[in-house]
């Protein structure tokens, strides 16, 4: 493991960047929860199951003081994910060094000019722009309470759909081929997935996972607003009275109308940014992004 440890220029004496241990990844999840990100109860497990080498640690001696995730989907797409420093180590330039080292390591795992995405808090957009990223749009988090109700009889369990069909649909919408990642993400214990098919053809699916507080829905992908409404309604029917959150791409006016019609409030947001090539994301079919932290 020592061969992967680096001490880039700008790190103070005694600090180093290297692979993260499993217990440190759990600590990273706790820090994210303390910062109000409300991660899924098993988000760290999912990301670690998919790729434990995606977690990068910043240590001072043996003490973890910061870290983040770099998700690679094969060599054709990447994502700069969860990124956090302990409060007492902020505003000292350490975050800048860690962020650029993470980006360097991720690019080394990908083909040249591969698209790399990220969701960054709005106040950090100038920093990410200086690092080679361009802003595409805003992703807005809406929160509400599931109204319950009857499940749509046409909507079926996601478990009834072959994994290959789910992965192919996801790739057609997001531009990312990631069957192994989806298998881990959609297999979260306590999660609930639904799907809609038309003449046997998948026309949308959604997934809800338990979080520190309530439930997050993501992804929610559908060919039409009507299909998205049926999928969301069926997910909410299984969660009566439970606080829920959905991260919506702002350019998808139908998705915004869907959550606003329910009276959900806008609670948070991130800038969706990209570096390198451009992913052919079909935004009109994205009614809820998968994860701000893991892509």
Secondary structure, DSSP 8 states (H G I E B T S, - for coil): -GGG-B--TT--TTEEEEE--HHHHHHHHHHHHHTT---BTTHHHHHHHH-GGGEEEEEETTEEEEEEEEEEETTTEEEEEEEEE-GGG-SSSHHHHHHHHHHHHHHHTS-TT-EEEEEE-GGGHHHHHHTT-EEEEEEEEEEEE-------TT-EEGGGS-HHHHHHHHHHHHS---HHHHHHHTT-TT-EEEEEEETTEEEEEEEEEEBSSSEEEEEEEESSHHHHHHHHHHHHHTSTT-EEEEEEETT-HHHHHHHHHTT-EEEEEEEEEEESS-----GGGEEE-S-TTT-
